[in-house]
C-alpha cells in the first residue's frame, strides 16, 4: 500500500509464453477501477463498498523485452483502492490492487 499523500508509480508487467519466454508485441488490456478505501471486512459479514471515483480501460503492447508499463489512475490524495486486471490473448489475466490508506 501507499500513503494517500504519495503518488502512484508506473506498473510494469512481463508478458511471457507458456515456457516463460518474453513475448514481443503482445496486446494487453488493462481494466482499472478506483474506489473509496474501506477497511478489510470479516469474511462472515456483508461489507459496504466504497464510492467509485473512476475507471478506465487502457490498451498497450509489450515491447521487445516482453514488458508493458502503465501509469495507474492517480488517487489524488484520496484514501482509495485501485483494482487492476491485465488481460492478454483472451485467456490469460492477472489482477492486483493498490491501496492508498488514510
C-alpha positions in Angstrom: 0.0 0.0 0.0 1.0 3.7 -0.3 0.1 6.7 1.9 -2.7 8.7 0.3 -0.2 11.6 0.1 2.2 9.6 -2.2 1.9 9.4 -5.9 1.4 6.1 -7.8 4.4 4.9 -9.8 4.1 3.2 -13.2 3.5 -0.5 -13.0 5.5 -2.9 -15.3 4.4 -6.4 -16.2 6.4 -9.1 -18.0 4.3 -10.9 -20.7 5.6 -14.4 -21.3 4.6 -17.5 -23.2 3.8 -20.9 -21.6 7.5 -21.6 -21.3 8.4 -18.3 -19.6 9.9 -16.7 -22.8 9.2 -12.9 -23.1 6.5 -12.1 -25.8 7.1 -9.2 -28.1 4.1 -7.3 -29.5 1.5 -8.9 -27.2 -1.7 -6.9 -26.9 -2.6 -6.2 -23.3 -5.8 -4.7 -22.0 -5.8 -3.1 -18.5 -9.1 -2.5 -16.8 -8.8 -0.2 -13.8 -11.4 0.9 -11.2 -10.6 3.4 -8.4 -13.0 3.2 -5.4 -13.0 4.7 -1.9 -10.8 2.8 0.6 -12.6 0.7 3.2 -11.1 -1.4 5.9 -10.9 -5.2 5.4 -14.2 -6.9 6.0 -14.6 -10.0 8.1 -15.4 -13.0 5.8 -18.6 -13.7 7.6 -20.1 -10.3 7.3 -21.6 -8.2 4.5 -19.5 -5.1 3.7 -20.3 -1.7 2.2 -18.4 -0.9 -0.9 -16.6 2.4 -1.2 -17.8 5.1 -3.7 -16.5 4.8 -7.2 -14.0 7.6 -8.1 -13.3 6.5 -11.7 -12.5 3.7 -14.1 -10.6 3.3 -17.4 -9.6 0.7 -19.9 -6.1 1.1 -21.4 -4.6 -0.8 -24.4 -0.9 -1.5 -24.5 1.6 -3.6 -26.5 4.5 -5.4 -25.0 8.0 -4.3 -26.0 10.9 -6.2 -27.4 11.7 -7.5 -23.9 8.1 -8.6 -23.2 7.4 -5.8 -20.8 4.4 -3.4 -20.8 4.1 -0.4 -18.5 1.1 1.6 -17.4 0.6 4.6 -15.1 -2.5 3.7 -13.0 -5.3 6.1 -12.2 -4.0 8.5 -9.6 -5.8 8.7 -6.2 -5.0 12.4 -6.0 -4.8 12.4 -2.2 -7.9 10.3 -1.7 -7.9 7.2 0.6 -8.7 4.7 -2.1 -8.3 1.2 -3.6 -7.3 0.7 -7.2 -8.3 -2.6 -8.7 -6.5 -3.6 -11.9 -6.9 -6.6 -14.2 -4.4 -7.1 -17.1 -5.6 -9.4 -19.8 -3.9 -10.7 -22.9 -4.9 -13.3 -25.5 -8.4 -13.5 -24.2 -7.5 -16.4 -21.9 -4.7 -15.0 -19.6 -5.2 -12.5 -16.9 -3.7 -11.2 -13.7 -5.3 -8.9 -11.1 -3.8 -6.8 -8.4 -4.8 -4.0 -6.0 -3.1 -0.8 -4.9 -4.3 0.7 -1.7 -3.8 4.4 -0.7 -4.5 4.3 3.1 -5.9 7.1 5.1 
